[in-house]
């Protein structure tokens, strides 16, 4: 279930990044998807945490 949710979140984030022309959001979403596909739990957790920092920087 969590893997499916992460995939959907990464896809939505990529779409939002493209819509708003936000390269940093696209890059973060791409990293998330790559780590998800590789089942790289350590880097996946770090990337998820980095979304919070990214959101704060965009506010």
Secondary structure, DSSP 4 states (H G I P E B T S, - for coil): -HHHHHHHHHHHHHHHHHHTT-HHHHHHHHHHHHHHHTT-HHHHHHHHHHHHHHHHHH-
